[in-house]
Structure formats: C-alpha cells, structure tokens
Amino acid sequence: MGGPDLAKEIWSELRTYISEIDRNDAADVLISVLVDNDYDINEIKAAFKGDNTIKNAIASYIEDEEEDVEEDYDYEDDEDY
C-alpha cells in the first residue's frame, strides 16, 4: 500500500481529530501534498471516492489549476503587444 491508498487510510484515522471547521483546509493540504509528490489526480479521486470532503478539495484544486493556466495564458497574450 502506498500513495493515495495510504493517504486515505491516514485521513480516515485522523479526520475525527480534526474539527469540522478545519477539515476542509486539512483536505486541501492533503490533496496539495499528494499532487506535489507526483500522484495523479485521478488515482487520488479513485482512492477517496466515498469522501465528500476530499471530493470538494479535489474540485477546488482542479478549479485553482484551471485558473492558473488561464492566468498564464492571459499573461503570455499580453507579452505579444
């Protein structure tokens, strides 16, 4: 066991110790750490398929990445002028 599956097991054990107020932020950090360590977002989705907090964190991560790509694209267009 490794990667997203191990992270899921750790998350399942620790989430009860994280207040509901902080749980979304903790899930965001978990997703960022997994992606920063070269785990595929689809593997992460599959491992956490039943966890709505993680699903929301994944959606947020994807949305942020799309915005970053759009900002990079807009910046490159501005350089052409």
C-alpha positions, -999 to +999 in steps of 0.1 A: +000+000+000+013+034-008+004+068-023-033+077-023-044+045-006-020+051+023-031+087+024-068+076+025-061+053+055-042+080+073-070+105+065-097+081+077-079+077+111-070+114+116-101+131+103-121+125+135-094+145+154-098+175+130-126+199+139-152+202+112-143+239+108-107+229+099-115+197+080-118+214+046-085+232+049-069+199+060-083+181+030-070+209+007-035+205+022-037+167+018-046+170-019-018+196-025+008+173-008-002+143-029-002+162-062+031+179-053+045+144-048+035+134-083+004+114-076-022+115-103-054+134-095-074+105-110-057+080-087-065+103-057-101+105-068-104+068-071-089+062-036-111+088-019-143+082-040-166+080-009-153+110+009-172+143+002-147+165+020-118+151-002-141+153-033-146+190-026-109+195-021-101+179-054-127+200-072-112+231-056-077+220-066-087+214-102-105+248-103-075+266-090-052+248-115-075+258-144-075+294-132-037+294-130-035+281-166-059+308-178-038+335-160-006+322-176-023+322-210-036+358-205-001+369-194+015+354-225-010+372-247-002+405-230+035+400-238+028+399-275+018+436-276 
